């Protein structure tokens, strides 16, 4: 993705890219399948188990149970007299299926959480290794800089000595020329 916004990307498109990039360290773990697999039944069972905890389900179940009781008590169509044995059987059947489906959803979520934790741990290890490598490189560069400074100091001293020698030789040559003219 370029830094140029003239391509017409929307804010949602940028958000999706950032979201995908955020999980880039989890990609090596994406091959991990959940314990119950990712087939149609497992996905639908998990979706159904998640639906059990929604307000929609609770309100719908309350309306159905209220209607059931009202219809049977009012005598409009009596199919389950008080103490509502058929309703209790329906609740028992619902509980018999709901509990395993909820456990399935929790197990699948635990698998996803474990995958995320593993990816995060691997990412932290990669960051630590990169940090150690950077520190090692910085130490090496600091040592190289110190050697270069020492060499620069030596070159400066050598240059100073040579300048002093040139100055001495120039003065000596000047004196020699001046003496030879006076002779």
C-alpha positions as CSV (number, residue, x, y, z in Angstrom):
1,X,0.0,0.0,0.0
2,X,1.5,3.3,-1.0
3,X,1.5,6.4,1.1
4,X,-0.3,8.2,-1.7
5,X,-4.0,8.7,-1.0
6,X,-4.9,9.6,-4.6
7,X,-5.8,6.0,-5.2
8,X,-9.2,6.5,-3.6
9,X,-8.8,4.2,-0.6
10,X,-11.5,4.8,2.0
11,X,-10.9,5.1,5.7
12,X,-12.5,1.6,6.1
13,X,-10.0,0.2,3.7
14,X,-7.1,1.7,5.7
15,X,-8.6,0.3,8.9
16,X,-8.9,-3.2,7.4
17,X,-5.2,-3.0,6.3
18,X,-4.1,-1.9,9.8
19,X,-6.2,-4.7,11.3
20,X,-4.6,-7.2,9.0
21,X,-1.2,-5.9,9.8
22,X,-1.9,-6.0,13.5
23,X,-2.3,-9.8,13.2
24,X,0.7,-10.4,10.9
25,X,2.6,-12.1,13.8
26,X,-0.3,-14.5,14.2
27,X,-0.1,-15.8,10.7
28,X,2.5,-18.5,11.4
29,X,0.0,-20.0,13.8
30,X,-3.0,-19.8,11.6
31,X,-2.5,-23.5,10.6
32,X,-3.6,-24.6,14.0
33,X,-7.0,-26.0,13.8
34,X,-9.3,-26.1,16.8
35,X,-9.8,-29.3,18.7
36,X,-13.3,-29.7,17.1
37,X,-12.2,-28.7,13.6
38,X,-13.5,-26.0,11.4
39,X,-16.2,-27.9,9.6
40,X,-19.8,-26.9,9.1
41,X,-21.1,-28.6,12.2
42,X,-18.5,-27.1,14.5
43,X,-19.0,-23.6,13.2
44,X,-22.8,-23.8,13.4
45,X,-22.7,-25.4,16.8
46,X,-20.5,-22.6,18.1
47,X,-22.7,-19.9,16.6
48,X,-25.8,-21.5,18.1
49,X,-24.1,-21.8,21.5
50,X,-23.1,-18.1,21.3
51,X,-26.7,-17.3,20.5
52,X,-27.8,-18.8,23.8
53,X,-26.3,-15.8,25.7
54,X,-27.9,-13.0,23.6
55,X,-30.8,-10.8,24.7
56,X,-32.7,-11.9,21.6
57,X,-32.7,-15.5,22.7
58,X,-33.7,-14.7,26.3
59,X,-36.6,-12.4,25.2
60,X,-37.8,-14.9,22.5
61,X,-37.7,-17.8,25.0
62,X,-39.5,-15.7,27.6
63,X,-42.3,-14.9,25.1
64,X,-42.6,-18.5,24.0
65,X,-42.8,-19.8,27.5
66,X,-45.3,-17.1,28.5
67,X,-47.5,-17.9,25.4
68,X,-47.2,-21.6,26.2
69,X,-48.4,-21.1,29.8
70,X,-51.1,-18.6,28.8
71,X,-52.5,-20.8,26.0
72,X,-52.6,-23.9,28.3
73,X,-54.1,-22.0,31.4
74,X,-56.7,-20.1,29.3
75,X,-57.8,-23.3,27.7
76,X,-57.7,-22.1,24.2
77,X,-55.8,-25.1,23.1
78,X,-54.7,-27.4,25.9
79,X,-51.8,-29.6,25.0
80,X,-49.8,-29.4,28.3
81,X,-51.8,-29.1,31.5
82,X,-50.5,-27.8,34.7
83,X,-47.7,-28.7,36.0
84,X,-46.5,-28.3,32.4
85,X,-44.7,-31.6,32.0
86,X,-44.1,-31.1,28.3
87,X,-42.6,-27.6,28.9
88,X,-40.3,-29.2,31.6
89,X,-39.3,-31.8,29.0
90,X,-38.5,-29.1,26.5
91,X,-36.4,-27.3,29.0
92,X,-34.5,-30.5,29.9
93,X,-33.9,-31.2,26.2
94,X,-32.7,-27.6,25.7
95,X,-30.3,-27.9,28.6
96,X,-29.1,-31.3,27.4
97,X,-28.0,-29.8,24.1
98,X,-27.1,-26.3,25.4
99,X,-24.5,-27.4,27.9
100,X,-22.3,-29.4,25.4
101,X,-22.7,-26.6,22.8
102,X,-21.6,-24.0,25.3
103,X,-18.6,-26.2,26.3
104,X,-17.8,-26.6,22.6
105,X,-17.8,-22.8,22.1
106,X,-15.7,-22.3,25.2
107,X,-13.2,-24.9,24.1
108,X,-12.9,-23.4,20.6
109,X,-12.4,-19.9,22.2
110,X,-9.8,-21.3,24.5
111,X,-8.0,-22.7,21.4
112,X,-8.1,-19.3,19.7
113,X,-6.9,-17.6,22.9
114,X,-4.0,-20.1,23.1
115,X,-3.1,-19.5,19.5
116,X,-3.1,-15.7,20.2
117,X,-1.0,-16.1,23.3
118,X,1.5,-18.3,21.4
119,X,1.7,-15.7,18.6
120,X,2.1,-12.9,21.1
121,X,4.9,-14.7,22.9
122,X,6.7,-15.5,19.7
123,X,6.4,-11.8,18.7
124,X,7.8,-10.7,22.1
125,X,10.7,-13.1,21.6
126,X,11.4,-11.7,18.1
127,X,11.3,-8.2,19.5
128,X,13.8,-9.3,22.3
129,X,16.1,-10.9,19.8
130,X,16.0,-7.8,17.5
131,X,16.6,-5.6,20.5
132,X,19.6,-7.7,21.6
133,X,20.9,-7.6,18.0
134,X,20.5,-3.8,17.9
135,X,22.4,-3.4,21.2
136,X,25.2,-5.7,20.0
137,X,25.4,-3.6,16.8
138,X,25.5,-0.4,18.8
139,X,28.3,-1.7,20.9
140,X,30.2,-2.7,17.8
141,X,29.6,0.6,16.2
142,X,30.6,2.5,19.4
143,X,33.9,0.5,19.5
144,X,34.5,1.2,15.8
145,X,33.8,4.9,16.4
146,X,36.3,4.9,19.3
147,X,38.9,3.3,17.0
148,X,38.2,5.8,14.3
149,X,38.5,8.7,16.9
150,X,41.9,7.3,18.1
151,X,43.1,7.0,14.5
152,X,41.9,10.5,13.8
153,X,43.8,11.7,16.9
154,X,46.9,9.9,15.7
155,X,46.5,11.4,12.3
156,X,46.0,14.9,13.8
157,X,49.2,14.4,15.9
158,X,51.1,13.1,12.9
159,X,49.8,16.0,10.8
160,X,50.9,18.4,13.5
161,X,54.3,16.9,13.8
162,X,54.7,17.0,10.0
163,X,53.5,20.6,9.9
164,X,56.0,21.5,12.6
165,X,58.8,19.7,10.7
166,X,57.8,21.5,7.5
167,X,57.8,24.8,9.4
168,X,61.2,24.0,10.8
169,X,62.6,23.0,7.5
170,X,61.0,26.1,5.9
171,X,62.7,28.3,8.5
172,X,66.0,26.4,8.1
173,X,65.7,26.8,4.3
174,X,64.8,30.5,4.6
175,X,67.8,31.0,6.9
176,X,70.1,29.2,4.6
177,X,68.9,31.2,1.6
178,X,69.2,34.5,3.5
179,X,72.8,33.5,4.7
180,X,73.8,32.5,1.2
181,X,72.7,35.9,-0.2
182,X,74.7,37.7,2.5
183,X,77.8,35.9,1.7
